[in-house]
């Protein structure tokens, strides 16, 4: 799931829960080919634009690069 807030909410911060590698995925960094992707698992904090006390926490995964 992408690290975005629902409609009507603004991003107010994020916390990385853990990182991990996904094998058998072609990944390029600085012109070098790798066989693993590097991902963050995050919790993003989203605040309702109309009701600032209404906070949503979204758990998501975000591609961060390649694993050697």
C-alpha positions in Angstrom: 0.0 0.0 0.0 1.3 3.4 -0.9 2.2 5.9 1.8 -0.5 8.4 1.2 -3.2 9.9 3.4 -6.9 9.5 2.6 -8.8 12.3 0.8 -9.4 15.2 3.1 -6.4 14.4 5.3 -2.9 16.0 5.4 0.4 14.1 6.2 1.5 15.1 9.7 4.4 12.7 10.2 5.6 9.2 9.7 7.4 6.4 11.6 9.4 3.6 10.0 8.5 0.4 11.7 11.0 -1.8 10.0 12.9 -2.4 6.7 13.1 -5.5 4.6 14.4 -6.8 1.3 12.4 -8.5 -1.4 14.3 -11.1 -3.4 14.0 -11.8 -7.2 13.1 -8.2 -8.0 15.3 -6.3 -10.6 16.5 -3.1 -9.1 18.9 -0.4 -10.5 20.9 2.0 -8.3 23.6 4.2 -9.8 23.6 2.2 -13.0 24.3 -1.1 -11.1 21.7 -3.9 -11.3 20.7 -5.7 -8.1 18.4 -8.6 -7.6 16.6 -7.4 -4.4 14.5 -4.3 -3.6 14.8 -2.5 -0.3 11.5 -1.5 1.3 10.3 0.5 4.4 7.2 -0.5 6.3 5.8 2.8 7.7 3.0 4.2 9.7 2.0 7.6 8.4 0.0 10.1 10.6 -2.8 11.8 8.8 -4.8 14.7 10.2 -8.3 15.6 8.9 -8.3 19.1 7.4 -11.7 19.9 8.7 -11.4 18.3 12.2 -7.7 18.5 13.5 -8.5 16.2 16.3 -9.5 13.4 13.8 -6.3 11.5 13.2 -5.8 8.5 11.0 -2.9 6.1 11.1 -2.1 4.4 7.8 0.2 1.4 7.6 2.1 1.2 4.3 5.1 0.0 2.4 7.4 2.3 0.4 10.1 1.3 -2.0 13.4 2.8 -0.7 16.0 1.4 -3.1 18.0 -1.8 -3.7 19.5 -4.5 -1.4 23.0 -5.7 -2.2 
